[in-house]
């Protein structure tokens, strides 16, 4: 779906946004999928622990300095963002990670997902998220998940919400 509307001259698609939502798709199965090869990140080890991932994710809700999850510092150096929701759900072999925030720093979502996967695989303690945030050091967080599972699912403005579920989950 595409929409068009008349906006104020001062409107900016980037700076007028109130919230953005990204959805990340993880294929958690023993075998790769030809159909999802470029649409979801394949984590072959079966049975990601979504409870552990959820415990870790809960610590990221709220306003925090996400420097540890940032690939390249923004020009203004500000890495404080407010994560408003971070949810995980299993749909068969697919795991859906959805994160909404007032903004994101470079590679923030992919680094959060990579760190959550490490928690789900038992390689990282879910309680470590607070220490990762406090470190303000990219080396404290986990791996950066690949781009091919990431979807910009929507942008919310004062009077418009463009959210659309990515096709991998439809």
DSSP file (Angstrom, degrees, kcal/mol; ACC not computed):
  #  RESIDUE AA STRUCTURE BP1 BP2  ACC     N-H-->O    O-->H-N    N-H-->O    O-->H-N    TCO  KAPPA ALPHA  PHI   PSI    X-CA   Y-CA   Z-CA
    1    1 A X              0   0    0      0, 0.0     2,-0.4     0, 0.0     0, 0.0   0.000 360.0 360.0 360.0 138.8    0.0    0.0    0.0
    2    2 A X        -     0   0    0      2,-0.0     2,-0.3     0, 0.0     0, 0.0  -0.987 360.0-170.4-127.8 138.9    1.2    3.5   -0.8
    3    3 A X        -     0   0    0     -2,-0.4     2,-0.4     2,-0.0   159,-0.0  -0.912   5.0-169.3-126.1 154.4   -0.3    6.7    0.5
    4    4 A X        +     0   0    0     -2,-0.3     2,-0.3     2,-0.0    -2,-0.0  -0.995  13.1 162.9-139.5 143.9    0.3   10.3   -0.4
    5    5 A X        -     0   0    0     -2,-0.4     2,-0.4     0, 0.0    -2,-0.0  -0.990  41.7 -97.8-156.0 159.7   -0.9   13.4    1.4
    6    6 A X        -     0   0    0     -2,-0.3     2,-0.3     1,-0.0    -2,-0.0  -0.646  45.7-175.0 -79.7 133.5   -0.2   17.1    1.6
    7    7 A X        -     0   0    0     -2,-0.4    -1,-0.0     1,-0.1     0, 0.0  -0.819  32.7 -82.3-126.4 165.7    2.0   18.0    4.5
    8    8 A X    >   -     0   0    0     -2,-0.3     3,-2.1     1,-0.1    -1,-0.1  -0.306  42.9-113.5 -62.6 150.8    3.3   21.2    6.1
    9    9 A X  T 3  S+     0   0    0      1,-0.3    -1,-0.1     3,-0.0    -2,-0.0   0.792 116.6  56.3 -58.5 -27.7    6.4   22.8    4.4
   10   10 A X  T 3  S+     0   0    0      2,-0.0    -1,-0.3     6,-0.0     2,-0.1   0.420  80.4 124.1 -85.1   2.9    8.4   22.0    7.5
   11   11 A X    <   -     0   0    0     -3,-2.1     2,-0.4     5,-0.0     3,-0.1  -0.384  39.1-171.8 -67.4 138.9    7.6   18.3    7.4
   12   12 A X     >  -     0   0    0      1,-0.1     4,-2.5    -2,-0.1     5,-0.3  -0.993  23.1-145.7-130.8 125.0   10.6   15.9    7.3
   13   13 A X  T  4 S+     0   0    0     -2,-0.4     4,-0.2     1,-0.2    -1,-0.1   0.853 103.5  35.8 -56.5 -34.3   10.0   12.2    6.7
   14   14 A X  T >4 S+     0   0    0      2,-0.1     3,-0.6     1,-0.1    -1,-0.2   0.938 124.3  35.9 -84.4 -52.7   13.0   11.5    9.0
   15   15 A X  T 34 S+     0   0    0      1,-0.2    -2,-0.2     3,-0.0    -1,-0.1   0.653 112.4  57.1 -84.6 -15.4   12.8   14.2   11.7
   16   16 A X  T 3< S+     0   0    0     -4,-2.5   142,-0.3   141,-0.0    -1,-0.2   0.546  80.9 112.9 -88.4  -7.4    9.0   14.4   12.0
   17   17 A X    <   -     0   0    0     -3,-0.6   140,-0.2    -5,-0.3     3,-0.1  -0.406  47.4-168.7 -67.0 138.5    8.7   10.7   12.9
   18   18 A X  S    S+     0   0    0    138,-3.5     2,-0.3     1,-0.4   139,-0.2   0.710  71.1   1.6 -96.3 -28.2    7.6   10.0   16.4
   19   19 A X  E     -A  156   0A   0    137,-1.5   137,-3.5     2,-0.0    -1,-0.4  -0.983  57.8-156.0-160.7 146.3    8.4    6.3   16.4
   20   20 A X  E     -AB 155 101A   0     81,-2.6    81,-2.1    -2,-0.3     2,-0.4  -0.945   9.5-155.1-123.8 149.0    9.8    3.6   14.1
   21   21 A X  E     -AB 154 100A   0    133,-2.7   132,-2.0    -2,-0.4   133,-1.5  -0.990   7.8-172.2-127.6 127.6    9.2   -0.1   14.2
   22   22 A X  E     -AB 152  99A   0     77,-2.6    77,-2.7    -2,-0.4     2,-0.4  -0.916   6.5-159.1-113.2 144.4   11.6   -2.7   12.9
   23   23 A X  E     -AB 151  98A   0    128,-2.5   128,-2.3    -2,-0.4     2,-0.4  -0.984   5.4-161.1-121.0 135.1   10.8   -6.4   12.7
   24   24 A X  E     -AB 150  97A   0     73,-3.2    73,-2.5    -2,-0.4     2,-0.5  -0.964   7.0-148.6-119.5 132.9   13.6   -9.0   12.5
   25   25 A X  E     - B   0  96A   0    124,-2.6    16,-2.5    -2,-0.4     2,-0.5  -0.878  12.5-174.4-106.4 127.1   13.0  -12.5   11.2
   26   26 A X  E     -cB  41  95A   0     69,-2.3    69,-3.0    -2,-0.5     2,-0.8  -0.982  16.3-149.6-119.1 125.0   15.0  -15.5   12.5
   27   27 A X  E     -cB  42  94A   0     14,-2.5    16,-2.8    -2,-0.5     2,-0.9  -0.858  14.9-171.2 -91.0 110.5   14.6  -19.0   11.0
   28   28 A X        +     0   0    0     65,-3.5    19,-0.4    -2,-0.8     2,-0.3  -0.725  38.9 114.6-106.7  81.5   15.3  -21.3   13.9
   29   29 A X  S    S-     0   0    0     -2,-0.9    -2,-0.1    14,-0.4     4,-0.1  -0.957  72.6-117.1-146.4 159.2   15.4  -24.7   12.2
   30   30 A X  S    S+     0   0    0     -2,-0.3     2,-0.3    15,-0.1    14,-0.1   0.832  98.8  51.4 -67.9 -32.9   17.9  -27.4   11.5
   31   31 A X  S    S-     0   0    0      1,-0.0    -2,-0.1    -3,-0.0     2,-0.0  -0.822  85.7-117.4-110.2 146.5   17.7  -27.0    7.7
   32   32 A X        -     0   0    0     -2,-0.3     2,-0.5    10,-0.1     3,-0.1  -0.334  25.7-131.4 -70.0 159.7   18.0  -23.9    5.6
   33   33 A X     >  -     0   0    0      1,-0.1     4,-0.7    -4,-0.1     3,-0.2  -0.973   6.4-155.5-117.8 124.6   15.1  -22.7    3.6
   34   34 A X  T  4 S+     0   0    0     -2,-0.5     3,-0.4     1,-0.2     4,-0.3   0.860  99.0  51.0 -62.8 -34.8   15.5  -21.8   -0.1
   35   35 A X  T  4 S+     0   0    0      1,-0.2    -1,-0.2     2,-0.1     3,-0.2   0.795 118.3  35.9 -74.6 -28.1   12.5  -19.6    0.1
   36   36 A X  T >> S+     0   0    0     -3,-0.2     4,-2.0     1,-0.1     3,-1.7   0.322  82.1 110.0-106.8   7.7   13.7  -17.7    3.2
   37   37 A X  T 3< S+     0   0    0     -4,-0.7     5,-0.2    -3,-0.4    -1,-0.1   0.827  93.6  27.0 -55.1 -36.1   17.4  -17.6    2.5
   38   38 A X  T 34 S+     0   0    0     -4,-0.3    -1,-0.3    -3,-0.2    -2,-0.1   0.190 122.2  54.9-111.1  15.1   17.4  -13.9    1.8
   39   39 A X  T <4 S+     0   0    0     -3,-1.7     2,-0.3     1,-0.3   -14,-0.2   0.553 109.1  29.9-122.2 -15.8   14.4  -13.0    4.1
   40   40 A X  S  < S-     0   0    0     -4,-2.0     2,-0.5   -16,-0.1    -1,-0.3  -0.996  77.4-112.2-147.7 147.3   15.4  -14.5    7.5
   41   41 A X  E     -c   26   0A   0    -16,-2.5   -14,-2.5    -2,-0.3     2,-0.7  -0.704  35.1-133.7 -81.0 123.1   18.6  -15.1    9.4
   42   42 A X  E     -c   27   0A   0     -2,-0.5     2,-0.7   -16,-0.2   -14,-0.2  -0.702  23.9-178.6 -85.4 115.4   19.1  -18.8    9.8
   43   43 A X        -     0   0    0    -16,-2.8   -14,-0.4    -2,-0.7     5,-0.1  -0.929   8.9-168.7-108.8 102.4   20.0  -19.9   13.3
   44   44 A X        +     0   0    0     -2,-0.7     2,-0.6   -16,-0.2    -1,-0.1   0.774  57.9  95.7 -70.7 -28.5   20.4  -23.7   12.8
   45   45 A X  S    S-     0   0    0      1,-0.1     3,-0.2     2,-0.0   -15,-0.1  -0.510  80.2-129.1 -68.5 114.1   20.6  -24.7   16.4
   46   46 A X  S    S+     0   0    0     -2,-0.6   -17,-0.1     1,-0.2    -1,-0.1  -0.256  75.9  33.7 -67.9 146.1   17.0  -25.7   17.2
   47   47 A X        -     0   0    0    -19,-0.4    -1,-0.2     1,-0.1   -18,-0.1   0.926  65.6-159.3  82.4  49.0   15.1  -24.3   20.1
   48   48 A X        -     0   0    0     -3,-0.2     2,-1.3    -5,-0.1    73,-0.2  -0.363  29.4-116.3 -52.2 136.3   16.2  -20.8   20.8
   49   49 A X     >  -     0   0    0     71,-2.1     4,-2.1     1,-0.2     5,-0.2  -0.666  34.7-178.0 -82.1  94.9   15.2  -20.1   24.4
   50   50 A X  H  > S+     0   0    0     -2,-1.3     4,-2.6     1,-0.2    -1,-0.2   0.781  79.3  60.1 -67.6 -26.5   12.7  -17.3   23.9
   51   51 A X  H  > S+     0   0    0      2,-0.2     4,-2.3     1,-0.2    -1,-0.2   0.937 107.9  44.3 -65.1 -45.2   12.2  -16.9   27.7
   52   52 A X  H  > S+     0   0    0      2,-0.2     4,-2.1     1,-0.2    -2,-0.2   0.911 114.5  49.6 -63.8 -42.2   15.9  -16.1   28.1
   53   53 A X  H  X S+     0   0    0     -4,-2.1     4,-2.7     1,-0.2    -2,-0.2   0.895 110.8  50.3 -63.5 -39.3   15.8  -13.7   25.1
   54   54 A X  H  X S+     0   0    0     -4,-2.6     4,-2.2     2,-0.2    -2,-0.2   0.880 107.6  52.9 -66.5 -38.7   12.7  -12.1   26.6
   55   55 A X  H  X S+     0   0    0     -4,-2.3     4,-0.7     2,-0.2    -1,-0.2   0.913 113.4  44.1 -61.6 -42.1   14.4  -11.6   30.0
   56   56 A X  H >< S+     0   0    0     -4,-2.1     3,-0.9     1,-0.2     4,-0.3   0.920 112.3  52.3 -67.1 -44.0   17.3   -9.9   28.2
   57   57 A X  H >< S+     0   0    0     -4,-2.7     3,-1.9     1,-0.2     4,-0.5   0.862  99.4  63.4 -61.9 -37.5   15.0   -7.8   26.0
   58   58 A X  H >< S+     0   0    0     -4,-2.2     3,-0.9     1,-0.3    -1,-0.2   0.802  95.0  60.9 -59.2 -29.4   13.0   -6.5   28.9
   59   59 A X  T << S+     0   0    0     -3,-0.9    -1,-0.3    -4,-0.7    -2,-0.2   0.630  98.7  57.9 -73.8 -12.6   16.1   -4.7   30.3
   60   60 A X  T <  S+     0   0    0     -3,-1.9    23,-0.4    -4,-0.3    -1,-0.2   0.553  78.6 109.1 -94.1  -9.3   16.3   -2.6   27.1
   61   61 A X    <   +     0   0    0     -3,-0.9     2,-0.2    -4,-0.5    23,-0.2  -0.476  68.2  29.4 -69.4 136.3   12.8   -1.1   27.4
   62   62 A X  E    S-D   83   0A   0     21,-2.9    21,-2.4    -2,-0.2     2,-0.6  -0.596 107.4 -33.7 111.6-172.8   13.0    2.6   28.3
   63   63 A X  E    S+D   82   0A   0     19,-0.3     2,-0.3    -2,-0.2    19,-0.2  -0.768  72.6 148.5 -91.5 119.6   15.4    5.4   27.7
   64   64 A X  E     -D   81   0A   0     17,-2.4    17,-2.3    -2,-0.6     2,-0.7  -0.919  54.5-100.9-142.6 164.4   19.0    4.3   27.7
   65   65 A X  E     -D   80   0A   0     -2,-0.3     3,-0.4    15,-0.2    15,-0.3  -0.855  32.6-169.6 -87.6 114.8   22.3    5.1   26.1
   66   66 A X    >   +     0   0    0     13,-2.9     3,-1.8    -2,-0.7    14,-0.1   0.007  45.1 124.3 -97.9  27.4   22.7    2.5   23.3
   67   67 A X  G >  S+     0   0    0      1,-0.3     3,-1.7     2,-0.2    -1,-0.2   0.862  70.3  59.7 -54.6 -38.4   26.3    3.3   22.5
   68   68 A X  G 3  S+     0   0    0     -3,-0.4    73,-0.4     1,-0.3    -1,-0.3   0.697 108.3  45.2 -65.7 -17.7   27.2   -0.4   23.1
   69   69 A X  G <  S+     0   0    0     -3,-1.8     2,-0.5    64,-0.1    42,-0.3   0.192  93.3 105.4-107.3  13.6   24.8   -1.4   20.4
   70   70 A X    <   -     0   0    0     -3,-1.7    37,-0.2     1,-0.2     3,-0.2  -0.835  48.0-168.7-104.9 128.7   26.0    1.3   17.9
   71   71 A X  S    S+     0   0    0     35,-3.0     2,-0.4    -2,-0.5    -1,-0.2   0.939  81.3  12.6 -77.6 -50.3   28.1    0.5   14.9
   72   72 A X  S    S-     0   0    0     34,-0.1    34,-0.6     0, 0.0    -1,-0.3  -0.997  86.7-114.9-131.3 128.1   29.1    4.1   13.9
   73   73 A X        -     0   0    0     -2,-0.4     6,-0.1    -3,-0.2     5,-0.0  -0.317  34.5-111.8 -61.0 139.9   28.5    7.1   16.2
   74   74 A X    >   -     0   0    0      4,-0.2     3,-1.7     1,-0.1    -1,-0.1  -0.329  31.2-105.7 -66.6 158.4   26.0    9.6   14.8
   75   75 A X  T 3  S+     0   0    0      1,-0.3    -1,-0.1     2,-0.1    -2,-0.1   0.857 122.8  48.3 -54.0 -38.6   27.5   13.0   13.8
   76   76 A X  T 3  S-     0   0    0      2,-0.1    -1,-0.3     1,-0.1     3,-0.1   0.549 106.6-129.3 -82.7  -5.7   26.0   14.6   17.0
   77   77 A X    <   +     0   0    0     -3,-1.7     2,-0.5     1,-0.2    -2,-0.1   0.466  60.7 138.9  76.1   1.1   27.4   11.9   19.2
   78   78 A X        +     0   0    0      1,-0.1    -1,-0.2    -5,-0.0    -4,-0.2  -0.699  18.5 164.6 -86.1 121.7   24.0   11.3   20.9
   79   79 A X        +     0   0    0     -2,-0.5   -13,-2.9    -3,-0.1     2,-0.5   0.176  34.9 118.8-120.5  14.7   23.2    7.6   21.4
   80   80 A X  E     +D   65   0A   0    -15,-0.3     2,-0.3   -14,-0.1   -15,-0.2  -0.726  36.1 163.3 -84.2 127.6   20.4    7.9   23.9
   81   81 A X  E     -D   64   0A   0    -17,-2.3   -17,-2.4    -2,-0.5     2,-0.6  -0.945  36.2-125.0-139.4 159.5   17.2    6.4   22.6
   82   82 A X  E     -D   63   0A   0     -2,-0.3    20,-1.8   -19,-0.2     2,-0.6  -0.926  16.5-157.5-111.5 111.0   13.9    5.3   24.1
   83   83 A X  E     -DE  62 101A   0    -21,-2.4   -21,-2.9    -2,-0.6    18,-0.3  -0.783  10.9-177.6 -84.2 119.3   12.8    1.7   23.3
   84   84 A X  E     +     0   0A   0     16,-2.4     2,-0.3    -2,-0.6    17,-0.2   0.768  65.1   3.3 -92.9 -30.0    9.1    1.6   23.7
   85   85 A X  E     - E   0 100A   0     15,-1.6    15,-2.6   -23,-0.1    -1,-0.3  -0.979  50.8-179.5-155.7 147.7    8.5   -2.0   23.0
   86   86 A X  E     + E   0  99A   0     -2,-0.3     2,-0.3    13,-0.2    13,-0.2  -0.861  21.0 174.8-147.6 107.9   10.6   -5.1   22.2
   87   87 A X  E     - E   0  98A   0     11,-2.6    11,-2.5    -2,-0.3     2,-0.4  -0.854  16.9-160.7-122.3 152.6    8.7   -8.3   21.7
   88   88 A X  E     + E   0  97A   0     -2,-0.3     2,-0.3     9,-0.2     9,-0.2  -0.986  14.4 170.6-129.2 140.4    9.5  -11.9   20.6
   89   89 A X  E     - E   0  96A   0      7,-1.7     7,-3.3    -2,-0.4     2,-0.5  -0.993  25.8-134.2-150.1 143.6    7.2  -14.5   19.3
   90   90 A X  E     - E   0  95A   0     -2,-0.3     2,-0.4     5,-0.2     5,-0.2  -0.847  16.4-178.5 -99.5 132.9    7.6  -17.9   17.7
   91   91 A X  E >   - E   0  94A   0      3,-3.7     3,-2.0    -2,-0.5     2,-0.4  -0.801  66.9 -66.7-126.8  85.4    5.6  -18.7   14.5
   92   92 A X  T 3  S-     0   0    0     -2,-0.4    -1,-0.1     1,-0.3   -64,-0.0  -0.557 119.2 -12.4  66.4-123.4    6.6  -22.3   13.8
   93   93 A X  T 3  S+     0   0    0     -2,-0.4   -65,-3.5    -3,-0.1     2,-0.4   0.492 123.3  90.7 -86.2  -3.8   10.3  -22.3   12.9
   94   94 A X  E <   -BE  27  91A   0     -3,-2.0    -3,-3.7   -67,-0.2     2,-0.5  -0.771  59.9-159.0 -95.9 137.3   10.2  -18.4   12.5
   95   95 A X  E     -BE  26  90A   0    -69,-3.0   -69,-2.3    -2,-0.4     2,-0.6  -0.969   9.4-153.8-112.1 128.6   11.0  -16.2   15.5
   96   96 A X  E     -BE  25  89A   0     -7,-3.3    -7,-1.7    -2,-0.5     2,-0.5  -0.906   9.4-172.3-106.6 120.4    9.7  -12.6   15.1
   97   97 A X  E     -BE  24  88A   0    -73,-2.5   -73,-3.2    -2,-0.6     2,-0.4  -0.965   7.4-174.5-110.9 121.4   11.6   -9.8   17.0
   98   98 A X  E     -BE  23  87A   0    -11,-2.5   -11,-2.6    -2,-0.5     2,-0.4  -0.968   3.3-178.6-120.2 131.3    9.8   -6.5   16.9
   99   99 A X  E     -BE  22  86A   0    -77,-2.7   -77,-2.6    -2,-0.4     2,-0.4  -0.991   5.2-171.9-133.7 127.5   11.3   -3.3   18.3
  100  100 A X  E     +BE  21  85A   0    -15,-2.6   -16,-2.4    -2,-0.4   -15,-1.6  -0.952  18.3 153.3-118.1 137.2    9.7    0.1   18.4
  101  101 A X  E     -BE  20  83A   0    -81,-2.1   -81,-2.6    -2,-0.4   -18,-0.2  -0.959  57.2-105.6-153.6 168.2   11.6    3.2   19.5
  102  102 A X  S    S-     0   0    0    -20,-1.8     2,-0.3    -2,-0.3   -19,-0.1   0.661 101.0 -27.5 -72.6 -14.7   11.8    7.0   19.1
  103  103 A X        -     0   0    0    -21,-0.3     2,-0.3   -83,-0.1    -1,-0.2  -0.941  62.3-127.0 177.0 171.0   14.8    6.4   16.9
  104  104 A X        -     0   0    0     -2,-0.3     2,-0.2    -3,-0.1     3,-0.1  -0.979  12.2-134.6-136.9 147.6   17.7    4.1   16.4
  105  105 A X    >   -     0   0    0     -2,-0.3     3,-2.3     1,-0.1     4,-0.4  -0.553  57.2 -59.8 -92.6 168.3   21.5    4.4   16.1
  106  106 A X  T 3  S-     0   0    0    -34,-0.6   -35,-3.0     1,-0.3   -34,-0.1  -0.232 120.3 -10.0 -53.5 122.9   23.5    2.7   13.4
  107  107 A X  T 3> S+     0   0    0    -37,-0.2     4,-2.2   -36,-0.1    -1,-0.3   0.622  92.2 136.4  62.4  18.1   23.1   -1.1   13.5
  108  108 A X  H <>  +     0   0    0     -3,-2.3     4,-2.5     2,-0.2     5,-0.2   0.936  69.8  44.6 -60.5 -49.7   21.2   -0.9   16.8
  109  109 A X  H  > S+     0   0    0     -4,-0.4     4,-2.7     1,-0.2    -1,-0.2   0.930 114.8  48.1 -64.1 -45.4   18.5   -3.4   16.0
  110  110 A X  H  > S+     0   0    0      1,-0.2    35,-2.3     2,-0.2     4,-2.2   0.860 113.4  47.5 -65.8 -34.9   20.8   -5.9   14.4
  111  111 A X  H  X S+     0   0    0     -4,-2.2     4,-2.1   -42,-0.3    31,-0.3   0.880 111.5  50.4 -74.3 -37.4   23.2   -5.8   17.3
  112  112 A X  H  X S+     0   0    0     -4,-2.5     4,-2.7    -5,-0.2    -2,-0.2   0.945 112.3  47.8 -61.2 -47.2   20.4   -6.1   19.8
  113  113 A X  H  X S+     0   0    0     -4,-2.7     4,-2.6     1,-0.2    -2,-0.2   0.922 110.7  50.9 -61.4 -44.5   19.1   -9.1   17.9
  114  114 A X  H  X S+     0   0    0     -4,-2.2     4,-1.7     1,-0.2    29,-0.4   0.886 112.5  46.8 -59.9 -39.2   22.6  -10.7   17.7
  115  115 A X  H  X S+     0   0    0     -4,-2.1     4,-1.7    27,-0.3    -2,-0.2   0.889 111.1  51.3 -70.6 -39.9   23.0  -10.2   21.5
  116  116 A X  H  X S+     0   0    0     -4,-2.7     4,-2.6     2,-0.2    -2,-0.2   0.888 107.3  53.8 -63.3 -38.9   19.5  -11.7   22.1
  117  117 A X  H  X S+     0   0    0     -4,-2.6     4,-1.7     2,-0.2     6,-0.2   0.915 105.3  53.5 -61.8 -42.1   20.3  -14.7   20.0
  118  118 A X  H  <>S+     0   0    0     -4,-1.7     5,-2.3     1,-0.2     6,-1.1   0.891 110.4  47.7 -59.6 -38.1   23.5  -15.3   22.1
  119  119 A X  H ><5S+     0   0    0     -4,-1.7     3,-1.3     4,-0.2    -2,-0.2   0.916 110.4  52.0 -65.7 -42.9   21.2  -15.2   25.2
  120  120 A X  H 3<5S+     0   0    0     -4,-2.6   -71,-2.1     1,-0.3    -2,-0.2   0.737 109.6  49.4 -66.6 -23.8   18.8  -17.6   23.5
  121  121 A X  T 3<5S-     0   0    0     -4,-1.7    -1,-0.3   -73,-0.2    -2,-0.2   0.447 116.3-113.7 -92.5  -2.3   21.6  -20.0   22.7
  122  122 A X  T < 5S+     0   0    0     -3,-1.3    -3,-0.2    -4,-0.3    -2,-0.1   0.614  87.1 115.4  80.6  12.7   22.9  -19.9   26.3
  123  123 A X  S   <S+     0   0    0     -5,-2.3     2,-0.4    -6,-0.2    -4,-0.2   0.618  76.8  35.1 -87.8 -13.8   26.1  -18.2   25.3
  124  124 A X  S    S-     0   0    0     -6,-1.1     2,-0.4    -8,-0.1    -2,-0.2  -0.999  85.9-113.7-142.8 140.4   25.4  -15.0   27.3
  125  125 A X    >   -     0   0    0     -2,-0.4     3,-2.3     1,-0.1     4,-0.2  -0.600  20.9-139.0 -73.3 126.4   23.5  -14.4   30.6
  126  126 A X  G >  S+     0   0    0     -2,-0.4     3,-1.2     1,-0.3    -1,-0.1   0.805 102.0  64.3 -56.6 -28.8   20.3  -12.5   30.0
  127  127 A X  G >  S+     0   0    0      1,-0.2     3,-0.7     2,-0.1     4,-0.4   0.579  82.7  80.6 -70.9  -7.8   21.0  -10.5   33.1
  128  128 A X  G <>  +     0   0    0     -3,-2.3     4,-2.3     1,-0.2    -1,-0.2   0.588  65.6  88.6 -76.0  -9.1   24.1   -9.0   31.3
  129  129 A X  H <> S+     0   0    0     -3,-1.2     4,-2.6     1,-0.2    -1,-0.2   0.882  84.4  52.7 -59.6 -40.2   22.1   -6.5   29.3
  130  130 A X  H <> S+     0   0    0     -3,-0.7     4,-2.4     1,-0.2    -1,-0.2   0.911 110.8  47.7 -62.2 -40.9   22.3   -3.8   32.1
  131  131 A X  H  > S+     0   0    0     -4,-0.4     4,-1.8     2,-0.2    -1,-0.2   0.871 109.8  53.3 -67.2 -36.4   26.1   -4.2   32.2
  132  132 A X  H  X>S+     0   0    0     -4,-2.3     4,-0.9     2,-0.2     5,-0.5   0.939 110.9  46.2 -63.4 -46.4   26.3   -4.0   28.4
  133  133 A X  H ><5S+     0   0    0     -4,-2.6     3,-0.7     1,-0.2   -65,-0.2   0.928 112.8  50.1 -59.7 -45.4   24.3   -0.7   28.4
  134  134 A X  H 3<5S+     0   0    0     -4,-2.4    -1,-0.2     1,-0.2    -2,-0.2   0.801 100.8  64.3 -65.6 -29.5   26.5    0.7   31.2
  135  135 A X  H 3<5S-     0   0    0     -4,-1.8    -1,-0.2    -5,-0.1    -2,-0.2   0.828  80.9-159.1 -65.2 -31.8   29.7   -0.2   29.4
  136  136 A X  T <<5 +     0   0    0     -4,-0.9     2,-0.4    -3,-0.7    -3,-0.1   0.879  53.5 118.9  51.4  40.1   29.0    2.2   26.5
  137  137 A X    >>< -     0   0    0     -5,-0.5     3,-2.4     1,-0.1     4,-0.5  -0.985  66.4-141.8-140.9 121.8   31.4    0.1   24.4
  138  138 A X  G >4 S+     0   0    0     -2,-0.4     3,-0.9     1,-0.3    -1,-0.1   0.794 100.4  65.6 -55.7 -30.4   30.5   -1.8   21.3
  139  139 A X  G 34 S+     0   0    0      1,-0.2    -1,-0.3    -4,-0.1   -71,-0.1   0.670  91.2  65.1 -68.0 -15.5   32.8   -4.7   22.3
  140  140 A X  G <4 S+     0   0    0     -3,-2.4    -1,-0.2    -8,-0.1    -2,-0.2   0.798  94.4  69.0 -76.7 -28.8   30.5   -5.4   25.3
  141  141 A X  S << S-     0   0    0     -3,-0.9     3,-0.1    -4,-0.5   -29,-0.1  -0.244  87.6 -99.4 -86.1 176.2   27.5   -6.4   23.1
  142  142 A X        -     0   0    0    -31,-0.3   -27,-0.3     1,-0.2    -1,-0.2   0.061  54.6 -53.6 -83.4-166.4   27.1   -9.5   20.9
  143  143 A X        -     0   0    0    -29,-0.4     2,-0.6     1,-0.1    -1,-0.2  -0.242  54.7-109.2 -67.7 157.2   27.5  -10.1   17.3
  144  144 A X        -     0   0    0    -30,-0.2   -33,-0.2   -31,-0.1    -1,-0.1  -0.816  33.3-130.3 -88.8 119.7   25.6   -8.0   14.7
  145  145 A X        -     0   0    0    -35,-2.3   -31,-0.1    -2,-0.6   -32,-0.1  -0.351  35.5 -92.9 -65.2 151.0   22.9  -10.1   13.0
  146  146 A X    >   -     0   0    0      1,-0.1     3,-1.0     2,-0.0     4,-0.1  -0.225  28.0-119.2 -67.6 158.3   23.0   -9.9    9.2
  147  147 A X  G >  S+     0   0    0      1,-0.2     3,-2.2     2,-0.1    -1,-0.1   0.749  97.3  81.5 -68.8 -25.7   20.8   -7.4    7.4
  148  148 A X  G 3  S+     0   0    0      1,-0.3    -1,-0.2  -108,-0.1    -2,-0.0   0.523  91.2  50.6 -70.2  -1.8   18.7   -9.9    5.4
  149  149 A X  G <  S+     0   0    0     -3,-1.0  -124,-2.6  -109,-0.2     2,-0.4   0.422  90.6 101.7-104.1   0.0   16.4  -10.6    8.3
  150  150 A X  E <   +A   24   0A   0     -3,-2.2     2,-0.4  -126,-0.2  -126,-0.2  -0.695  44.4 178.5 -96.7 133.7   15.6   -6.9    9.0
  151  151 A X  E     -A   23   0A   0   -128,-2.3  -128,-2.5    -2,-0.4     2,-1.0  -0.997  30.0-138.0-131.8 130.7   12.5   -5.1    8.0
  152  152 A X  E     +A   22   0A   0     -2,-0.4  -130,-0.2  -130,-0.2     3,-0.1  -0.804  30.7 179.7 -79.8 108.0   11.5   -1.5    8.5
  153  153 A X  E     -     0   0A   0   -132,-2.0    11,-2.7    -2,-1.0     2,-0.3   0.686  50.9 -20.6 -91.2 -19.6    7.8   -2.3    9.4
  154  154 A X  E     -A   21   0A   0   -133,-1.5  -133,-2.7     9,-0.3     2,-0.4  -0.931  41.2-141.9 178.4 157.0    6.5    1.2   10.0
  155  155 A X  E     -A   20   0A   0     -2,-0.3     7,-2.2  -135,-0.2     2,-0.5  -0.999  21.9-149.2-129.5 132.1    7.0    4.8   10.9
  156  156 A X  E     +AF  19 161A   0   -137,-3.5  -138,-3.5    -2,-0.4  -137,-1.5  -0.889  16.1 178.9-108.0 130.4    4.5    6.6   13.1
  157  157 A X  E >   - F   0 160A   0      3,-3.8     3,-0.6    -2,-0.5  -140,-0.1  -0.587  50.8 -83.2-112.9 179.6    3.8   10.4   12.7
  158  158 A X  T 3  S+     0   0    0   -142,-0.3     3,-0.1     1,-0.2  -141,-0.0   0.880 126.4  11.2 -53.2 -41.4    1.5   12.6   14.7
  159  159 A X  T 3  S+     0   0    0      1,-0.1     2,-0.3     0, 0.0    -1,-0.2   0.104 123.0  60.6-128.9  23.3   -1.5   11.5   12.6
  160  160 A X  E <   -F  157   0A   0     -3,-0.6    -3,-3.8     0, 0.0     2,-0.4  -0.978  49.0-169.2-154.2 137.3   -0.3    8.6   10.5
  161  161 A X  E     -F  156   0A   0     -2,-0.3    -5,-0.2    -5,-0.2    -3,-0.0  -0.980   1.0-172.5-128.6 118.3    1.0    5.1   11.2
  162  162 A X        +     0   0    0     -7,-2.2    -6,-0.1    -2,-0.4    -1,-0.1   0.252  30.2 149.6 -94.0  13.2    2.5    3.2    8.2
  163  163 A X        +     0   0    0     -8,-0.1     2,-0.3    -9,-0.1    -9,-0.3  -0.173  14.6 169.2 -55.7 134.6    3.0   -0.1   10.0
  164  164 A X        -     0   0    0    -11,-2.7     2,-0.1   -12,-0.0     3,-0.1  -0.966  37.6-114.6-145.7 129.5    2.8   -3.2    7.7
  165  165 A X        -     0   0    0     -2,-0.3     5,-0.1     1,-0.1   -11,-0.0  -0.427  40.8-107.5 -63.8 131.5    3.7   -6.7    8.7
  166  166 A X    >   -     0   0    0     -2,-0.1     3,-2.1     1,-0.1     4,-0.3  -0.296  27.5-115.6 -60.3 146.7    6.7   -7.9    6.7
  167  167 A X  G >  S+     0   0    0      1,-0.3     3,-1.3     2,-0.2    -1,-0.1   0.742 109.5  72.0 -59.5 -25.0    5.7  -10.5    4.1
  168  168 A X  G 3  S+     0   0    0      1,-0.3    -1,-0.3     2,-0.1    -2,-0.1   0.765 104.4  41.2 -62.2 -24.0    7.8  -13.2    5.7
  169  169 A X  G <         0   0    0     -3,-2.1    -1,-0.3     1,-0.2    -2,-0.2   0.356 360.0 360.0-104.8   4.1    5.2  -13.3    8.5
  170  170 A X    <         0   0    0     -3,-1.3    -1,-0.2    -4,-0.3    -2,-0.1   0.451 360.0 360.0 -92.5 360.0    2.0  -13.0    6.4
